């Protein structure tokens, strides 16, 4: 999964460092403070928008993304 052209945005979270989204592929990228990056497939744009604007990125991630969308660790 290539993500060279994805723009990442930092988020305020004790666990999550930054997130990015590939709108054409509906892929969400999440980089954690430990340095690992995961991609989540088939994530709708409205879920990404909710994530980027959530008051608690970590809480939103656990409730709306983590156990719902297929994912794979990239690095």
N, C-alpha and C positions, 0 to 999 in steps of 0.2 A: 504494500500500500504506500504510494508516494504522496508526500504532503509538502513538497517544496514550495508550492504556491499558496499554501494556507496561511492566513494571518492569524497569529495567536494573540490573545488578549489576557493580561493578568487578571486574576480574581482574588478577592479577599477570602482566604480560607486557611485553616491550619493544616489542611491536607492537600489541597489542589493549588498548583502554582499558576497554571494558565490553561485556556481552552481555545480551540479553533474549530472551524466548521467548513466543510466542502459542500456547498449548496448543490452543485451538479451531481455529486455522488451520494448526498445525504449521509455524510460521514462526519461524526463528531470526534475530535481529538482532545484528549485530556492528559495533561502532564502534571504529575504529582511532585510534591516537594522532594521526594526521594530520588527524583530524576527519571523515573519510568514514565513512558507515554503509552497510552492505550488508544485504540480506535474503536468506535462504536458504530455499527452499520444500521442503516434504515432509520436514522433519527430524523424526524420531521423538523422543519425550520422553526416551528413554534416552540418546540421543546428546547432547541438551542437558544432561542430568544429569551425564553423563561429562565434558562440556566444563567445566561450572561447578565440578566437583570435581577436575579434573585437576591434577597437580602442575605441569605446564607447559601453560598454555593455548595458547600458540603451537604447540607440538609437536602437541597434540591436534587443533587446528584444521587444520593441514596434513595430518595423517594420516587424519582421520576426517570432515572436512567440506568443505574447500576444493574439491577436484576431484571430489567425489561428488554434491553437491546443486546443483540449478540456483540461480543467484543473479543479483541485479541491484543495481547501485549506486543508493542512494536520494539521498544528499547527499554 
